[in-house]
Amino acid sequence: MKLFHKAEKTEKLVEARQLTIDAWLCHACGACVGICPTNALFLFDLTLRVNQDRCSQCGTCARACPVGALSLREIAAIEEGA
């Protein structure tokens, strides 16, 4: 007789996007930093950084970049269910 039932987690592969920065192209001009609606981009030691948790993947920064250093890439992510 089983007294407890262990719930099984289900995992689902989903497509997602992630902002990537090409460090070789980026001039750290800051054009993207000021235009980001979620304030996900910042300059640190003359290097552009992105806070992926704040980024909404809207692409506004990529369109604003004068040298094309920012892009949204398709990635595979695992979504866990209960």
C-alpha positions as CSV (number, residue, x, y, z in Angstrom):
1,M,0.0,0.0,0.0
2,K,1.4,3.4,-1.0
3,L,0.8,6.2,1.4
4,F,2.5,8.9,-0.6
5,H,2.6,9.8,-4.2
6,K,5.7,11.5,-5.5
7,A,4.8,14.2,-8.0
8,E,6.9,13.9,-11.2
9,K,8.3,17.1,-12.8
10,T,7.8,17.5,-16.4
11,E,10.3,19.4,-18.6
12,K,9.6,21.0,-21.9
13,L,12.1,22.4,-24.3
14,V,11.1,25.9,-25.4
15,E,12.7,28.4,-27.7
16,A,13.9,31.7,-26.2
17,R,16.0,34.6,-27.1
18,Q,19.0,36.1,-25.4
19,L,20.8,39.4,-26.0
20,T,24.4,38.9,-27.0
21,I,27.2,41.4,-27.2
22,D,30.0,41.1,-29.8
23,A,32.9,42.5,-27.7
24,W,35.1,42.9,-30.8
25,L,32.6,45.3,-32.4
26,C,31.4,47.2,-29.4
27,H,33.0,50.6,-28.9
28,A,31.2,51.2,-25.5
29,C,29.6,54.4,-26.9
30,G,26.6,53.9,-24.7
31,A,24.0,54.5,-27.4
32,C,22.2,51.3,-26.3
33,V,22.4,52.0,-22.6
34,G,20.3,55.2,-22.7
35,I,17.6,53.7,-25.0
36,C,17.0,50.4,-23.1
37,P,13.4,50.5,-21.7
38,T,14.3,48.1,-18.9
39,N,17.7,49.5,-18.0
40,A,19.3,46.1,-18.6
41,L,22.5,47.5,-20.2
42,F,25.3,49.2,-18.4
43,L,28.9,50.1,-18.9
44,F,31.5,48.7,-16.5
45,D,35.2,49.5,-17.0
46,L,34.5,50.6,-20.5
47,T,32.8,47.3,-21.3
48,L,29.2,46.9,-22.1
49,R,27.3,44.4,-19.9
50,V,23.8,43.1,-19.9
51,N,21.6,42.0,-17.0
52,Q,19.8,39.1,-18.7
53,D,17.2,39.0,-15.8
54,R,16.1,42.5,-16.6
55,C,16.3,42.2,-20.4
56,S,12.9,41.9,-22.2
57,Q,14.5,40.9,-25.5
58,C,12.7,43.7,-27.3
59,G,15.6,44.5,-29.6
60,T,15.5,48.2,-29.1
61,C,19.2,48.3,-28.2
62,A,20.3,46.2,-31.2
63,R,18.5,48.6,-33.5
64,A,20.2,51.6,-31.8
65,C,23.7,50.2,-32.0
66,P,25.7,52.1,-34.6
67,V,28.1,49.2,-35.2
68,G,25.8,46.2,-35.0
69,A,27.5,44.8,-31.8
70,L,24.2,43.7,-30.2
71,S,22.0,40.9,-31.5
72,L,19.2,38.6,-30.2
73,R,20.1,35.0,-30.6
74,E,17.7,32.0,-30.4
75,I,18.6,29.6,-27.6
76,A,17.0,26.5,-26.3
77,A,15.7,26.6,-22.7
78,I,14.1,24.1,-20.4
79,E,10.8,25.0,-18.8
80,E,9.9,23.0,-15.8
81,G,6.4,22.2,-14.8
82,A,4.9,20.7,-11.7
